[in-house]
Amino acid sequence: MSSQEYRHIVRIVGNDIPGEKKMLLGLTQIKGIGYNFATAILDTLKINSNSNIGNLSDADVQGIEKLITDPKSSNFPTWFLNRQKDIETGKDLHLLTSDIPFTLRNDIERERVTASWRGYRHLSGLKVRGQRTRTSGRKGGAVGVAKGGLAAPAKKAAPAAPTAAAAAAPSGDAPAAAPAEEKKEAPAEKKE
């Protein structure tokens, strides 16, 4: 192969895929195409899945794009598509790239507006498909009794001798200071 045929970046359905990727992994980089769908595309077009994607010819790239955008034209079964019996059109579709989250948001919004049970569950941020919620699916902080109080018991302080500041204070303030010290020591004595 000459260096002109090899491309370092191949653009398929609006996605840039590096040329050194293998065929299967390169196609799965397109959102909406999984491993099985990529395998089916390569088998239908008879392309070696072990070769690099940079070696694809323009005809192969166009064939892949045609199959991706319209898989029903090559008789892909309907169960292979990711959007069967679309609510708005009633057709079997295969969504790609940015269409997937857009359609998902529209579906959830429709359920909310119609006030269906699924809509209420989506609105509340709870599980939608009937899973148990008693033990799993817990989000947010802990609910219940908050841990409080002291982490470690307070150390017992030895009775301190009167400080120089207390001795220098006028005699009128000394009796007021003594009961305050007794009040501080009283809770420590009760804890013993």
N, C-alpha and C positions, 0 to 999 in steps of 0.2 A: 504494500500500500504506500502511496506517496503521501507526503506530509500535507498536501493540499486537501485530501479527502478527509483527514482527521480534523474534527472541530473540538476546541477546548470547552465550548459552552454550546449546548443544544437547547433550543427553545421549543417546548412542547406545551400547547394549550396555555400560553402565558407564563410558564414557569421556566426559569433558567436552570438547567441541569448540567453539572460538571461532566466533561467528556470522559474522564477517567473512571466514572462509576460503571458498574456492571448494569446490564439491561434491567434486570428485575429490581434492583435497589434504586436505580435512577427513576423508573416509572412510579415506584411507591412514594417518591418525594412529592408527587402531585397529590394535593389533598383531594380525597374522594376515590383514590385508587389504592387498593390494598395489594397484598402479595398474591392472593388468588386471582384477582382481576388482572393484574399485570401478567401473570402466567398465562391466563386465557388469551389475552391480547397477543402475546408473543407466539403462542401455539397456533392461533388462527392465521397470523401473518407469516408463519414459518420463519421466524427470526431466532437466531441462536441466543439463548438467554444468558450465556456465559461470556459473550463478547462485550466490549466496552461500548457505551452509548455514543461516544464520539465518532465511532466508525459508521454510524447510520447514514444512509444516503438520503437525499431530499425526498425521494419517493417513499422510502420507509417511514420517514417522519410524518409525511402527509397521510399515509395509511394508518399510522398509530393515532394521529389526531382525529381522523374520520371515525375510527372505531371507538375512541373515548367519547366523542361528542354524540355519537348515535350508535350505541351498542346493539339496539334491536335490529338494525339493518343487516348485521351478521348473524342473526338468529341466536343471540344470547338469550338464555331463559330469563323469564321475568323475575324469578327469585334471586337472580344474580345482581339485580339493580338495587340501588340504595333508597329509592323513593317509589314504592309501588302504590298504584291507585291514589294519585295525588288528589287532595281534597278539592282544590280549586278547579283543576282541569279534568280529573278522572283518568289521566294517562299514567303509564309506567315511565318514570324518568330515572336518570342517573345524574345526581348533582355533583358538581365539581367546585373546587376552590372556594371563593367567597359566597357562593350560593348556599353552601351547607349551613353556616351560622345564621345567615339571613333568614332562611326558611325555618330554622329551628326557633328563632326569636318570634317569627310570625305565628308559628303553631302555638307556642306558649301564650302569646298575647291573645290569640283567638279563644283559647281555653279559659283565660282569665275573664275575658269580656262575657262569655256565655255563662260564667259562674258555675262551671262544672266542678266536680270533686277534684279532678286533677289540677284545675286552675287554682283552687283554694290551696292545695298542697304546694304547688309551685310558688304561690304568693307568700306562703308562710315559711318557705325554705325547708320543707320536710320531705321525706321520701314519698315518691309518687306511685310506685308500682307494687305496693302492698307488702313491702319488707317490714320486718319488726323494727320498732324504734325504741323499745324499752332499754336495751343495753347498747345498741350500736347506733352509729350516725349522730353521735353527740357532738355538737359544735358549741363554741362559746365557752365562757368561764364556768367555774364550779358554782353550783347552787347549793346552799345549805349553811351550816354553821361555819363561820369564819374563825380561823385559829387566832386566839387573842391571848393576852396576858404576857407574863414574862417567860422567856424561853428557858432561862436557868434561874435557880433560886438565888436570892440576894445574899451576899456574904454578910455575916454578922460583924458589925463594927464594934471595936473595943471602945469603952467610955473614954472619951478624949479629955485631956486636961484643959482647963480654960485657957484660951489663947490670950496673947498679949493685947489684942484689940478689945477683947471682952473685959480684961482687967483694967484697961485704961478708960473704959466707958464710965460715965457717971453712974452713981449708985441707983438712980431712979430707973435706968434702963436695964440694969442687971436682972431684976426679978422678972421682967417681961421676956427676956431672952431665955431664961431657964425653962419655963413651961413649953416654949416652942421646941426646945431640944428634946424634952420628954415626949412630946407628941410625935416627933419623927422616929424615936426609938420604939414607941409602943407597938406599931404594926410588926416590926421585926421580932419582938418578943412573942407576939401571938402566933407567928408562923412556926416557932420551934416546937 
